[in-house]
Amino acid sequence: MPNILLCNDTASFTETSVEATTVGGLRSELGLSTEAINVNRVVANDTHELRDDDMVAAVKTNKKGGKTKS
């Protein structure tokens, strides 16, 4: 069971114990189906293995922002 530093829906990383050993498992465990997952500041695929103290950020991929000029 890895202890990771997780940033999900917050602006900071929180120490989190998870059952998942891969990014794909983490997606399932935390319901992160549409987010891009960064591990140690690099986009990781679902087969990437998680290790203790990895910095894991879930990034929403469908966000739109900014104001349009009229």
VOZA-131568 format. One record per atom (N, C-alpha, C, O): residue number from 1; chain; atom name; x, y, z. Coordinates in steps of 0.02 Angstrom, whole numbers, plus 50000, padded with zeros to 5 digits. Layout:
n;chain;atom;east;north;up
NUM;A;CA;X;Y;Z
...
This chain:
n;chain;atom;east;north;up
1;A;N;50042;49942;50000
1;A;CA;50000;50000;50000
1;A;C;50045;50062;50000
1;A;O;50075;50078;50051
2;A;N;50049;50097;49943
2;A;CA;50092;50156;49941
2;A;C;50063;50215;49980
2;A;O;50002;50224;49983
3;A;N;50106;50255;50008
3;A;CA;50088;50319;50037
3;A;C;50112;50372;49989
3;A;O;50172;50383;49980
4;A;N;50064;50405;49956
4;A;CA;50081;50455;49906
4;A;C;50063;50525;49930
4;A;O;50028;50533;49980
5;A;N;50088;50575;49896
5;A;CA;50068;50644;49907
5;A;C;50020;50661;49852
5;A;O;50040;50665;49793
6;A;N;49956;50671;49868
6;A;CA;49903;50678;49819
6;A;C;49876;50749;49817
6;A;O;49862;50780;49869
7;A;N;49869;50775;49756
7;A;CA;49837;50840;49744
7;A;C;49777;50826;49699
7;A;O;49784;50812;49640
8;A;N;49717;50831;49729
8;A;CA;49656;50817;49692
8;A;C;49602;50864;49718
8;A;O;49581;50858;49776
9;A;N;49580;50910;49677
9;A;CA;49529;50960;49696
9;A;C;49554;51007;49751
9;A;O;49513;51037;49786
10;A;N;49619;51014;49758
10;A;CA;49647;51061;49806
10;A;C;49708;51094;49774
10;A;O;49728;51076;49719
11;A;N;49736;51143;49809
11;A;CA;49795;51177;49784
11;A;C;49859;51150;49815
11;A;O;49913;51174;49800
12;A;N;49853;51099;49858
12;A;CA;49912;51073;49891
12;A;C;49911;50997;49892
12;A;O;49860;50965;49879
13;A;N;49969;50969;49907
13;A;CA;49977;50897;49911
13;A;C;49964;50873;49982
13;A;O;49986;50905;50030
14;A;N;49928;50817;49988
14;A;CA;49912;50789;50053
14;A;C;49936;50717;50055
14;A;O;49925;50679;50008
15;A;N;49969;50698;50110
15;A;CA;49991;50629;50117
15;A;C;49930;50583;50119
15;A;O;49884;50593;50159
16;A;N;49929;50533;50074
16;A;CA;49871;50490;50066
16;A;C;49893;50417;50058
16;A;O;49938;50403;50018
17;A;N;49863;50372;50095
17;A;CA;49876;50301;50087
17;A;C;49824;50274;50038
17;A;O;49764;50287;50045
18;A;N;49847;50237;49988
18;A;CA;49801;50209;49938
18;A;C;49815;50134;49931
18;A;O;49869;50110;49946
19;A;N;49764;50098;49908
19;A;CA;49771;50027;49894
19;A;C;49804;50015;49827
19;A;O;49839;49965;49817
20;A;N;49792;50061;49780
20;A;CA;49815;50053;49711
20;A;C;49892;50052;49707
20;A;O;49926;50086;49744
21;A;N;49916;50012;49661
21;A;CA;49989;50009;49649
21;A;C;50007;50038;49581
21;A;O;50066;50045;49565
22;A;N;49956;50054;49540
22;A;CA;49968;50084;49474
22;A;C;49922;50144;49466
22;A;O;49874;50153;49503
23;A;N;49937;50186;49417
23;A;CA;49895;50244;49402
23;A;C;49825;50221;49383
23;A;O;49776;50252;49404
24;A;N;49819;50168;49344
24;A;CA;49753;50142;49325
24;A;C;49714;50120;49386
24;A;O;49653;50132;49390
25;A;N;49746;50087;49433
25;A;CA;49714;50067;49494
25;A;C;49692;50127;49535
25;A;O;49638;50126;49566
26;A;N;49733;50179;49535
26;A;CA;49716;50241;49571
26;A;C;49655;50274;49540
26;A;O;49611;50299;49576
27;A;N;49652;50274;49474
27;A;CA;49593;50301;49439
27;A;C;49529;50266;49464
27;A;O;49480;50299;49480
28;A;N;49531;50200;49466
28;A;CA;49473;50161;49488
28;A;C;49457;50175;49562
28;A;O;49399;50186;49580
29;A;N;49509;50175;49603
29;A;CA;49499;50183;49676
29;A;C;49469;50251;49693
29;A;O;49426;50256;49736
30;A;N;49491;50304;49658
30;A;CA;49470;50372;49674
30;A;C;49418;50400;49626
30;A;O;49397;50457;49633
31;A;N;49398;50361;49575
31;A;CA;49349;50385;49527
31;A;C;49374;50442;49484
31;A;O;49339;50491;49473
32;A;N;49435;50435;49459
32;A;CA;49467;50488;49419
32;A;C;49467;50469;49345
32;A;O;49520;50463;49315
33;A;N;49408;50460;49317
33;A;CA;49404;50434;49248
33;A;C;49424;50484;49194
33;A;O;49449;50464;49142
34;A;N;49413;50549;49205
34;A;CA;49427;50598;49152
34;A;C;49489;50640;49165
34;A;O;49510;50679;49122
35;A;N;49519;50632;49223
35;A;CA;49578;50673;49240
35;A;C;49642;50646;49209
35;A;O;49650;50585;49200
36;A;N;49687;50692;49194
36;A;CA;49755;50672;49176
36;A;C;49792;50663;49242
36;A;O;49783;50703;49288
37;A;N;49833;50612;49247
37;A;CA;49869;50598;49309
37;A;C;49943;50613;49298
37;A;O;49975;50584;49255
38;A;N;49969;50659;49338
38;A;CA;50040;50675;49337
38;A;C;50073;50643;49397
38;A;O;50049;50649;49454
39;A;N;50129;50609;49386
39;A;CA;50168;50580;49441
39;A;C;50236;50613;49439
39;A;O;50273;50608;49389
40;A;N;50253;50646;49493
40;A;CA;50317;50682;49497
40;A;C;50326;50730;49438
40;A;O;50379;50733;49408
41;A;N;50272;50766;49422
41;A;CA;50269;50819;49371
41;A;C;50273;50794;49299
41;A;O;50287;50833;49254
42;A;N;50261;50730;49288
42;A;CA;50261;50701;49221
42;A;C;50195;50665;49211
42;A;O;50173;50628;49255
43;A;N;50163;50675;49153
43;A;CA;50101;50639;49138
43;A;C;50116;50564;49137
43;A;O;50162;50542;49103
44;A;N;50076;50526;49174
44;A;CA;50088;50454;49180
44;A;C;50031;50414;49149
44;A;O;49973;50434;49154
45;A;N;50048;50358;49117
45;A;CA;49995;50315;49090
45;A;C;49970;50267;49144
45;A;O;49998;50264;49198
46;A;N;49918;50231;49128
46;A;CA;49884;50189;49178
46;A;C;49927;50132;49205
46;A;O;49913;50105;49258
47;A;N;49980;50113;49168
47;A;CA;50022;50057;49191
47;A;C;50079;50081;49236
47;A;O;50117;50040;49263
48;A;N;50087;50147;49244
48;A;CA;50140;50174;49286
48;A;C;50132;50150;49358
48;A;O;50078;50157;49386
49;A;N;50185;50124;49387
49;A;CA;50181;50098;49456
49;A;C;50192;50155;49506
49;A;O;50236;50197;49497
50;A;N;50151;50155;49558
50;A;CA;50156;50205;49611
50;A;C;50204;50181;49664
50;A;O;50206;50121;49681
51;A;N;50243;50228;49691
51;A;CA;50290;50213;49745
51;A;C;50278;50261;49803
51;A;O;50248;50313;49794
52;A;N;50302;50242;49861
52;A;CA;50298;50287;49919
52;A;C;50327;50355;49902
52;A;O;50378;50360;49868
53;A;N;50294;50406;49926
53;A;CA;50316;50476;49919
53;A;C;50311;50505;49849
53;A;O;50336;50560;49836
54;A;N;50279;50468;49801
54;A;CA;50266;50497;49735
54;A;C;50220;50557;49744
54;A;O;50173;50555;49784
55;A;N;50233;50610;49706
55;A;CA;50188;50668;49704
55;A;C;50140;50657;49646
55;A;O;50159;50659;49588
56;A;N;50076;50647;49662
56;A;CA;50025;50629;49613
56;A;C;49974;50685;49610
56;A;O;49944;50703;49660
57;A;N;49964;50712;49550
57;A;CA;49915;50766;49540
57;A;C;49864;50743;49489
57;A;O;49881;50720;49434
58;A;N;49800;50750;49507
58;A;CA;49746;50736;49461
58;A;C;49724;50802;49430
58;A;O;49703;50848;49466
59;A;N;49730;50808;49364
59;A;CA;49717;50871;49329
59;A;C;49656;50864;49285
59;A;O;49654;50820;49242
60;A;N;49606;50905;49297
60;A;CA;49545;50904;49256
60;A;C;49564;50921;49184
60;A;O;49599;50970;49172
61;A;N;49541;50880;49136
61;A;CA;49559;50891;49066
61;A;C;49505;50925;49027
61;A;O;49516;50943;48969
62;A;N;49446;50936;49056
62;A;CA;49391;50964;49019
62;A;C;49374;51036;49041
62;A;O;49320;51061;49027
63;A;N;49420;51068;49076
63;A;CA;49407;51136;49101
63;A;C;49414;51186;49044
63;A;O;49457;51180;49000
64;A;N;49371;51235;49046
64;A;CA;49376;51291;49001
64;A;C;49378;51354;49044
64;A;O;49346;51356;49096
65;A;N;49414;51403;49023
65;A;CA;49419;51462;49065
65;A;C;49431;51525;49025
65;A;O;49438;51524;48964
66;A;N;49434;51579;49061
66;A;CA;49446;51643;49030
66;A;C;49383;51675;49005
66;A;O;49333;51642;48993
67;A;N;49387;51739;48997
67;A;CA;49331;51777;48970
67;A;C;49341;51790;48897
67;A;O;49397;51800;48874
68;A;N;49287;51791;48860
68;A;CA;49292;51807;48790
68;A;C;49283;51882;48781
68;A;O;49245;51914;48817
69;A;N;49319;51909;48734
69;A;CA;49312;51981;48720
69;A;C;49252;51993;48676
69;A;O;49238;51955;48630
70;A;N;49216;52048;48690
70;A;CA;49158;52064;48649
70;A;C;49176;52114;48595
70;A;O;49134;52133;48556
